[in-house]
Amino acid sequence: MAARGDIEIIDRNAARLKPAAGSMRAPSASAAGPFEPVVPPRKGAGLGDALVTGLLVVYPAFATVAAVVVGFALSGGGA
């Protein structure tokens, strides 16, 4: 155990920390980069959007049913 006289006392003002809010900068009003993102014109949902949405809904359901059928066929517990 260290004796009380062996411990060096650091000056009380040497280890002052600055508050976090003091170093924050004000947010900039300008854009972050030299290029602005181009917003594509939207007319509304078309046939392509409906087809992709339908595939995103139907394909996982079909794949789940197919995986269950294959699982039953491989395990021999189907019928």
Legacy VTK file of the C-alpha trace (Angstrom):
# vtk DataFile Version 3.0
C-alpha trace
ASCII
DATASET POLYDATA
POINTS 79 float
0.000 0.000 0.000
1.340 3.389 -0.934
1.981 5.863 1.768
0.139 9.125 1.588
3.326 11.071 1.036
4.267 9.085 -2.105
1.259 10.228 -4.125
1.876 13.308 -6.233
-0.916 15.839 -6.189
-1.647 17.410 -9.549
-2.485 21.082 -9.649
-6.261 21.472 -9.423
-6.462 23.730 -12.497
-4.333 21.493 -14.731
-7.073 19.046 -15.724
-10.004 21.271 -16.592
-12.364 20.003 -19.256
-14.286 22.213 -21.630
-18.046 21.740 -21.906
-19.153 19.987 -25.076
-21.563 22.723 -26.112
-18.834 25.363 -26.117
-16.993 23.915 -29.113
-20.009 23.241 -31.337
-20.193 25.180 -34.568
-23.373 26.653 -35.958
-24.948 24.484 -38.677
-24.274 25.667 -42.185
-27.123 26.789 -44.413
-25.295 25.813 -47.603
-25.186 22.356 -49.180
-22.500 19.914 -48.093
-21.062 19.363 -51.550
-20.751 21.170 -54.859
-23.581 19.164 -56.479
-27.252 19.180 -55.636
-29.122 15.883 -56.038
-31.378 15.842 -59.063
-34.961 14.928 -58.244
-36.460 12.850 -61.062
-39.911 13.922 -62.239
-42.690 11.580 -61.020
-45.869 11.139 -63.016
-47.416 8.473 -60.812
-47.362 4.707 -60.514
-46.992 2.932 -63.818
-47.101 -0.648 -65.008
-43.465 -1.228 -64.075
-44.038 -0.127 -60.482
-47.069 -2.409 -60.175
-45.130 -5.357 -61.634
-42.187 -4.920 -59.274
-44.503 -4.556 -56.271
-46.418 -7.673 -57.294
-43.202 -9.669 -57.651
-41.978 -8.472 -54.269
-45.194 -9.756 -52.694
-45.781 -12.952 -54.684
-42.244 -14.318 -54.987
-41.502 -14.657 -51.221
-44.872 -16.365 -50.666
-44.231 -18.790 -53.544
-40.671 -19.468 -52.340
-41.924 -20.221 -48.816
-44.531 -22.693 -50.060
-41.973 -24.331 -52.363
-39.463 -24.662 -49.503
-42.081 -26.341 -47.285
-43.065 -28.768 -50.073
-39.428 -29.658 -50.784
-38.791 -30.100 -47.072
-41.673 -32.535 -46.741
-40.566 -34.433 -49.847
-36.980 -34.797 -48.581
-37.972 -35.796 -45.061
-40.505 -38.374 -46.175
-43.276 -36.948 -44.011
-45.354 -35.550 -46.830
-48.165 -38.031 -47.372
LINES 1 80
79 0 1 2 3 4 5 6 7 8 9 10 11 12 13 14 15 16 17 18 19 20 21 22 23 24 25 26 27 28 29 30 31 32 33 34 35 36 37 38 39 40 41 42 43 44 45 46 47 48 49 50 51 52 53 54 55 56 57 58 59 60 61 62 63 64 65 66 67 68 69 70 71 72 73 74 75 76 77 78
